[in-house]
């Protein structure tokens, strides 16, 4: 009777091949998810800029930012509160604001 040794190297090669295919699929899915998130962020940025524009116009129409309903201020990215003065002001973001800690 002849006993053949199981080709361990071939089994490992098959496992590596399967895992490589699984990883390729996962990385492809991740790349699509990142692209989708990027597209959503771009849409949100554009809508936020439009929102800020109309919020600014509305604040002028109602006599100032202090007369705008709080719910409308929630998504305004150019709205700031001056704690010293106790006032709400429009303040466009600058690069410096994002780097401050």
N, C-alpha and C positions, 0 to 999 in steps of 0.2 A: 504494500500500500504506500502511495506517495502522498506526503503532506506538503501542501504549498503554503508558504508564508504569506499572510495577508499584506498586501502592498500598502503599508502605512503612509508612505510619502504621497501616494495617489489620493488617499482619503483626505489628508491634510490639504492637498492641492484643491480638491473639490470643495472643502469647507471654505478655504480662502476665496475661491471663485464665487461661491454663494454669498459670502459676506461682502465681497467687493461689489457685487451686483446690488445687494441691499443698500449698501452705503451710497452708491451712485444714485439710486432712486431717492433715498432720503435727502441727499445734498441737492438734487434737482428740485424736490419739494420745498426745501428751505429757501432755495434761490427764488422760486416762484412766490413764496410767502413774503420774502424781503421786498421783492418788486411790487407786490400788491400793497404792502405797508408803505412803501415809498410813494406810490401813486395816491394812496389815501392821504398821506401827509401833504402832498402837493395840493390836492383838492381842498384840504382843510385850511392850508395857508392862504389860498386864493379866496376862499369864502370868508376867512377871518379878516382879510384886508377889506373886502367889500362890507362886511359887518361894521368894521371900524369907521369906514367912510359914512355909512348911514347913521351910525350912532352919533358921530360928530355933528352931522346935519340935524339930527333929531334934538340933540342937546341945545343947539343954537335956536331951534324952533320953539323949545319950551322955556327958554330964558336962561340956559346954563346947565352945566353938567350936574349941578347940585339938585336940579329939578327932575332928573331922569330917574325912573323907577329902578330900584336896586336890581331887579331881575334882568334888566337890559345891560347892566354893567358887568354881569358875570362873565360874559364871553368877550368883552372888550379888552384886547391885549394892549391898547394904548392908554389905558386908564390907570392912574396911580393915585394913591392917597398920601397926602402930605400930613404926616402925623403931627408935626409941629404946629401947623396952621389949622389942622382939622378940615382940610378941603380936599375935594376930588378934582383932579386935573387930567387933561389929555397929555400924555407924555410918550411920544414915539420911542420905541426901543432903539438902542444903539448897540454896537458891538461891545462897548465897555460894560453895559448892563449885564450881558451874558457871561462875562468873565469875572465879575465881582463875586466874592464869597461872603 
